[in-house]
Each structure stands twice: as structure tokens, then as C-alpha cells.
Amino acid sequence: MSYLYLCEHGAVVGMEGGYFKVVHKDKSVTKIPGETLESIALFGNNNLTIPCVQECLKRGIPVSFFSQNGSYFGRLQSTRHVNIFRQKRQIYLSDDPRFCLSFTRKILLAKTKNQMTVLRRYMRTTQKDISGAIDFMRKNISKIETAPNIDVCKGYEGLIAREYFNCLSELVPREFKFKGRNKQPPLDAFNSMLSLGYTLLMYEIYGEIENAGLNPYAGLMHKDRERHPTLASDLMEEWRAVLVDTVVLSLVMGKEISSEEFWKEEETGGVFLSYDAMKIFLKKYELKMRQETKYLEAAQMGFSSYRKAIRYQIQRFVQMIMNQNIEEYKPIIIR
């Protein structure tokens, strides 16, 4: 199956004989069979023809629109998957404090354990001693398990996250060192890649949530905010370190990308990927999403790639809410 990312200016996506046809600015042409295309992501000033829009809606192919810097604008999405019965159950459970707390504990425990696994891997690779920070994280993980409410859970998770990102800065090459997690806008090259990766991941999960008939804006852990897809935020937490952080670390540790391939916006101080850096990142991200893994439970069910594992997790989430049984959802924990 194919995912189409367009990060150049001036490309036009149309239809020709059952193929999606991309006419690039230099007049070169790329064709993708309609039956293999799953998603389109457009960065910057690119265009879709009306026949292309109609075909995407007919086939249920989501189209996401981003700025050239990777800020999300919106998406073209068919409404054929809406399931009001699932959504009513979802919203009912989103107002159940005990259910939401149990779900929050599960998600944040998985997220923090995955962060620790990533740190241990790169501690071995770099020979840098961050064992004290890992011990600090372990102690606070146990506090999440007994936290009396969601705010306290997230407070401990915030302490762990601060320590985690401090460690990442210690592990990466000097040119990519940074001072904590920052965003809107990102102030360094490392955070710029994290922000782009998290945005891509969130809206891929957003699309899968809609495909499952659920409402992306009715979450269990994050507080409701206008125009913010809280359920997508909830369900991406277990994947952040597994998918995005590892992609960024691999790029910088393997010297596949240079800090010189980023540019700074003078007005805001934001740091963003150049066109070439965007191509490097998107290729790496897509390879990660397609990567097969035998270590996840989803792989035992035939969902061998990370992308398919995300779909499997959302199916598990549907089962959890329809049966109102928190035990039916098991977050991803890598080892």
C-alpha cells in the first residue's frame, strides 16, 4: 500500500485511468494505482483536481493539509465510517471519572516505560551514564500507579518527561543538543523534528479513529479543548517514544541529517526543516511506520507493521468502550 507525501511547491494531483497522477513542478509525472493508495499528505502549495477529490472521498482516502513547515491545517475525509452507537458509548465513558483514571494510568505507565527503554538502548550505544535519571523515572512511574486522579498522574508524568528530554539532549551529538521540550514554535532542530513527527502521528491516528467510527474529539485522559482532538492525543501517547523519538534519534545519531539543513524564522525564533530535510525526515518516518516488528502483541494477530499495529490498538479501544471493560485495552510496551 502507498502513502503519498508531497512537500514541494506547485505539484498537482489528478486522476488518469484509475491511477492517481502527480504532475510535479518540473513537469515530471508520478503515477500510483488507485487501489494501493491509502493516504495523501500535502505540505505547502499543492493542488488536487476535482476528480481527484471525488475519488478520494469515494475510496475513503484521507487527505491531510500542512503548511510548508509542517503545521496542520485540516483534512478531507469521507463521513461513511461514522458509527453513532460507538460514539454515544465513547462519550458516556468520557464522563466516568473512574474509568478515565484507569485508562490514564495504563497509557502513562506504557508511555514512560517506553521512554526508559529508549534511554537504555542509547545509553548502551553512547556509553554515557544516565542511570541516575532512569532511577528517578522508575520511582515516579510507581507513583502513577497509585495516583488518586488524572491531574496527579499527569503531574508525575510531566516530571518523568522533563528528565527524559534532558537525557536525550545528553545523548545526541553536540550540534543537536537542546534545552528541554519546546514547541509552537520549536526553537531548535531536534524539537523541530519531534514536533513534525508528533503532528504526523497524531493525524494518522486521527484518521484511524474516524475509520473506526469514533469521535476524535472525545477523549478519556486529556481535557476537552475547543478544536483539539483529545482522543487522538490520548491514543498517541504510548507511541511517541516508540515511533517518533526513535526516528529522530536514528537520524541524528546516524548522521543522516545535519543541523545545517534547518532554517530559523527571525520573527518568532522558530527553527524549521528545509525542503531537503523534510524529504529526509518523511522518508525515515514512513520507513518506520512500515517496519515489521515481531515484538508487539499485534504482530501475533497478523498486524506486523507499526502502522497496522496502530489500527489493531484502535480496534482494541473500540472493544474496550463497547464492553465497558478497561482490561480489554493493553497499551504497547516495547522491550
C-alpha positions as CSV (number, residue, x, y, z in Angstrom):
1,M,0.0,0.0,0.0
2,S,1.1,3.6,-0.7
3,Y,1.2,6.8,1.4
4,L,1.8,9.9,-0.8
5,Y,3.7,12.8,0.8
6,L,4.2,16.0,-1.3
7,C,6.4,18.6,0.2
8,E,7.4,20.5,-2.9
9,H,5.5,23.6,-4.3
10,G,3.4,23.6,-7.4
11,A,2.5,19.9,-7.7
12,V,-1.0,18.8,-9.0
13,V,-2.6,15.5,-8.1
14,G,-5.2,14.3,-10.6
15,M,-6.7,11.1,-12.0
16,E,-5.9,9.2,-15.1
17,G,-7.2,5.8,-16.0
18,G,-7.6,4.5,-12.4
19,Y,-4.2,6.0,-11.3
20,F,-3.5,8.9,-9.1
21,K,-1.3,11.1,-11.3
22,V,1.1,13.6,-9.7
23,V,2.4,16.3,-12.1
24,H,5.4,17.9,-10.5
25,K,6.5,21.5,-11.0
26,D,9.3,20.3,-13.3
27,K,6.6,18.5,-15.4
28,S,7.8,15.1,-14.4
29,V,5.0,12.6,-13.6
30,T,4.4,10.0,-10.8
31,K,1.5,7.5,-11.1
32,I,0.1,5.5,-8.2
33,P,-2.5,2.7,-8.7
34,G,-5.8,3.8,-7.1
35,E,-6.3,0.5,-5.3
36,T,-2.9,0.9,-3.4
37,L,-3.2,4.5,-2.2
38,E,-4.1,4.8,1.5
39,S,-3.4,8.4,2.3
40,I,-2.2,11.8,0.9
41,A,-0.3,14.4,2.9
42,L,0.2,17.8,1.2
43,F,2.8,20.2,2.5
44,G,2.7,23.8,1.2
45,N,1.1,24.9,-2.1
46,N,0.0,21.8,-3.9
47,N,-3.3,21.1,-5.6
48,L,-5.9,18.4,-6.1
49,T,-8.2,18.3,-9.1
50,I,-11.9,17.9,-8.5
51,P,-11.9,14.3,-10.0
52,C,-9.1,13.5,-7.5
53,V,-11.1,14.9,-4.6
54,Q,-14.1,12.9,-5.6
55,E,-12.1,9.7,-6.0
56,C,-10.5,10.2,-2.5
57,L,-14.0,10.6,-1.0
58,K,-15.3,7.6,-2.9
59,R,-12.4,5.4,-1.8
60,G,-12.2,6.7,1.7
61,I,-8.7,8.0,1.2
62,P,-7.9,10.8,3.7
63,V,-6.1,13.9,2.5
64,S,-4.2,16.0,5.2
65,F,-3.1,19.6,4.6
66,F,0.0,21.0,6.2
67,S,2.0,24.2,5.9
68,Q,5.4,24.0,4.4
69,N,6.8,24.0,7.9
70,G,4.5,21.1,9.0
71,S,1.7,22.9,10.8
72,Y,-1.6,21.1,10.4
73,F,-4.5,22.9,8.6
74,G,-7.1,20.2,8.2
75,R,-8.2,17.2,6.3
76,L,-10.5,15.9,3.6
77,Q,-12.3,12.9,5.0
78,S,-15.3,10.8,4.0
79,T,-18.0,10.5,6.6
80,R,-19.0,7.0,5.6
81,H,-17.5,5.4,8.7
82,V,-19.4,7.4,11.4
83,N,-20.9,5.0,14.0
84,I,-23.3,6.9,16.3
85,F,-23.7,3.9,18.7
86,R,-20.0,3.7,19.3
87,Q,-19.7,7.4,19.7
88,K,-22.6,7.5,22.3
89,R,-20.8,4.8,24.3
90,Q,-17.5,6.7,23.9
91,I,-18.9,10.0,25.2
92,Y,-20.7,8.2,28.1
93,L,-17.4,6.7,29.3
94,S,-15.5,10.0,28.8
95,D,-17.7,11.3,31.7
96,D,-16.9,8.4,34.0
97,P,-14.0,9.6,36.3
98,R,-13.0,6.1,37.5
99,F,-12.9,4.6,34.0
100,C,-10.9,7.6,32.7
101,L,-8.4,7.4,35.6
102,S,-7.8,3.7,35.0
103,F,-7.3,4.3,31.3
104,T,-4.9,7.2,32.1
105,R,-2.8,5.1,34.4
106,K,-2.5,2.4,31.7
107,I,-1.4,4.9,29.0
108,L,1.0,6.9,31.0
109,L,2.7,3.8,32.5
110,A,3.2,2.5,29.0
111,K,4.5,5.8,27.7
112,T,7.1,6.2,30.5
113,K,8.2,2.6,30.3
114,N,8.8,3.0,26.6
115,Q,10.8,6.2,27.2
116,M,13.0,4.3,29.7
117,T,13.6,1.5,27.1
118,V,14.7,4.1,24.5
119,L,17.1,5.7,27.0
120,R,18.6,2.3,28.0
121,R,19.2,1.5,24.3
122,Y,21.0,4.7,23.6
123,M,22.9,4.6,26.9
124,R,24.5,1.4,25.7
125,T,25.2,2.8,22.3
126,T,26.8,6.1,23.5
127,Q,28.4,4.7,26.8
128,K,27.0,7.8,28.6
129,D,25.9,7.2,32.2
130,I,22.3,8.3,32.7
131,S,21.4,5.6,35.1
132,G,20.6,8.1,37.8
133,A,18.0,9.7,35.6
134,I,16.5,6.3,34.8
135,D,16.2,5.5,38.5
136,F,14.4,8.8,39.0
137,M,12.0,7.9,36.3
138,R,11.4,4.5,37.7
139,K,10.5,5.9,41.1
140,N,7.9,8.2,39.6
141,I,6.4,5.5,37.5
142,S,5.4,3.7,40.6
143,K,3.6,6.9,41.8
144,I,1.5,7.0,38.6
145,E,0.1,3.5,39.6
146,T,-1.4,4.9,42.8
147,A,-2.2,8.5,41.8
148,P,-5.7,9.4,43.1
149,N,-6.7,11.4,40.0
150,I,-5.7,12.2,36.4
151,D,-4.1,15.6,37.3
152,V,-1.8,13.9,39.8
153,C,-1.0,11.2,37.2
154,K,-0.1,13.8,34.6
155,G,2.0,15.7,37.2
156,Y,4.3,12.7,37.8
157,E,4.4,12.0,34.0
158,G,5.5,15.6,33.5
159,L,8.4,15.1,35.9
160,I,9.4,12.0,34.0
161,A,9.1,13.7,30.7
162,R,11.4,16.6,31.8
163,E,14.0,14.1,32.9
164,Y,13.6,12.1,29.7
165,F,14.2,15.0,27.4
166,N,17.2,16.2,29.4
167,C,18.7,12.8,28.9
168,L,18.0,12.8,25.2
169,S,19.9,16.1,25.0
170,E,22.8,14.5,26.8
171,L,22.9,11.5,24.4
172,V,22.7,13.3,21.0
173,P,25.6,14.9,19.1
174,R,26.6,18.4,20.1
175,E,25.0,20.1,17.1
176,F,21.6,18.7,18.1
177,K,21.7,19.4,21.9
178,F,18.7,21.3,23.1
179,K,17.2,22.7,26.3
180,G,14.1,20.7,27.1
181,R,11.0,20.1,25.0
182,N,9.7,23.3,23.3
183,K,7.1,23.8,20.6
184,Q,4.8,26.4,18.9
185,P,7.3,27.2,17.5
186,P,10.1,24.7,18.1
187,L,13.3,26.5,19.0
188,D,15.9,24.0,17.8
189,A,16.4,21.4,15.1
190,F,15.8,18.4,17.4
191,N,12.5,19.8,18.7
192,S,11.5,20.8,15.2
193,M,11.7,17.1,14.1
194,L,9.9,16.0,17.2
195,S,7.0,18.5,16.5
196,L,6.7,17.4,12.9
197,G,6.7,13.7,13.8
198,Y,4.2,14.1,16.6
199,T,1.9,16.1,14.2
200,L,2.1,13.4,11.6
201,L,1.5,10.7,14.1
202,M,-1.5,12.5,15.7
203,Y,-3.3,13.0,12.5
204,E,-2.6,9.5,11.2
205,I,-4.2,8.2,14.5
206,Y,-7.0,10.8,14.0
207,G,-7.8,9.2,10.6
208,E,-7.8,5.7,12.1
209,I,-10.1,6.8,14.9
210,E,-12.6,8.1,12.3
211,N,-12.3,4.9,10.3
212,A,-13.3,3.1,13.4
213,G,-16.5,5.2,13.7
214,L,-15.3,7.1,16.8
215,N,-15.1,10.8,17.6
216,P,-11.5,12.1,17.7
217,Y,-12.6,14.9,20.0
218,A,-14.0,12.9,22.9
219,G,-11.0,11.6,24.9
220,L,-10.6,9.9,28.3
221,M,-7.4,11.4,29.5
222,H,-6.8,14.8,28.1
223,K,-9.2,17.6,29.0
224,D,-11.6,18.7,26.3
225,R,-10.4,21.8,24.4
226,E,-12.1,23.5,21.5
227,R,-10.8,22.2,18.1
228,H,-8.4,19.8,19.8
229,P,-8.7,16.0,19.0
230,T,-8.3,14.8,22.6
231,L,-8.9,11.1,21.8
232,A,-6.1,11.3,19.2
233,S,-3.9,12.9,21.9
234,D,-4.7,10.0,24.3
235,L,-4.0,7.2,21.9
236,M,-0.7,8.6,20.5
237,E,0.9,8.8,23.9
238,E,2.0,5.1,24.0
239,W,3.5,5.6,20.5
240,R,5.5,8.8,20.9
241,A,8.8,7.3,22.0
242,V,8.3,4.1,20.0
243,L,7.8,5.8,16.7
244,V,8.8,9.5,16.6
245,D,11.6,9.8,19.2
246,T,13.4,6.7,17.8
247,V,13.1,8.1,14.2
248,V,14.6,11.5,15.3
249,L,17.4,9.8,17.3
250,S,18.2,7.4,14.4
251,L,18.5,10.4,12.0
252,V,20.9,12.4,14.3
253,M,22.9,9.5,15.7
254,G,23.4,8.0,12.3
255,K,24.4,11.4,10.8
256,E,21.6,11.1,8.2
257,I,20.7,14.7,8.7
258,S,22.7,17.9,9.6
259,S,21.7,20.8,11.7
260,E,22.6,23.0,8.7
261,E,19.6,21.6,6.9
262,F,17.3,23.7,9.1
263,W,16.4,27.4,8.9
264,K,15.4,29.9,11.6
265,E,12.5,32.3,11.4
266,E,13.8,35.6,12.6
267,E,10.4,37.0,13.8
268,T,9.5,34.1,16.1
269,G,12.8,32.3,16.6
270,G,11.3,29.1,15.4
271,V,13.5,26.5,13.7
272,F,12.1,24.5,10.8
273,L,13.2,21.8,8.4
274,S,14.3,22.8,4.9
275,Y,12.9,21.2,1.8
276,D,15.7,18.6,1.7
277,A,15.5,18.0,5.5
278,M,11.7,17.5,5.1
279,K,12.3,14.8,2.4
280,I,14.8,13.0,4.6
281,F,12.5,13.1,7.6
282,L,9.4,11.9,5.8
283,K,11.2,9.0,4.1
284,K,12.6,7.9,7.5
285,Y,9.2,8.3,9.2
286,E,7.4,6.3,6.5
287,L,10.0,3.5,6.7
288,K,9.4,3.3,10.4
289,M,5.7,3.1,10.0
290,R,6.1,0.3,7.5
291,Q,8.7,-1.5,9.6
292,E,7.7,-5.0,10.6
293,T,8.0,-5.9,14.3
294,K,7.6,-9.3,15.9
295,Y,7.7,-8.0,19.5
296,L,4.3,-6.4,19.7
297,E,1.2,-8.4,20.6
298,A,-0.4,-7.0,17.5
299,A,2.1,-8.9,15.4
300,Q,0.7,-12.2,16.7
301,M,-2.7,-11.2,15.3
302,G,-1.3,-10.5,11.8
303,F,-0.6,-6.8,12.3
304,S,3.1,-7.0,11.6
305,S,4.0,-3.3,10.8
306,Y,3.8,-0.4,13.2
307,R,1.0,1.2,11.1
308,K,-1.1,-2.0,11.2
309,A,-0.4,-2.2,15.0
310,I,-1.9,1.2,15.5
311,R,-5.0,0.0,13.7
312,Y,-5.1,-3.0,16.0
313,Q,-4.8,-0.9,19.1
314,I,-7.7,1.2,18.0
315,Q,-9.8,-1.9,17.4
316,R,-8.9,-2.9,21.0
317,F,-10.0,0.5,22.2
318,V,-13.4,0.0,20.4
319,Q,-13.8,-3.3,22.2
320,M,-12.9,-1.7,25.5
321,I,-15.6,1.0,25.2
322,M,-18.3,-1.2,23.8
323,N,-17.9,-3.8,26.6
324,Q,-17.0,-1.1,29.2
325,N,-14.1,-3.3,30.2
326,I,-10.8,-1.5,30.9
327,E,-8.9,-4.8,30.9
328,E,-9.6,-5.2,27.1
329,Y,-7.1,-2.4,26.3
330,K,-3.4,-3.2,26.6
331,P,-1.0,-0.3,25.6
332,I,2.1,-1.0,23.6
333,I,5.2,-1.6,25.7
334,I,8.5,-2.2,23.9
335,R,11.5,-4.1,25.3
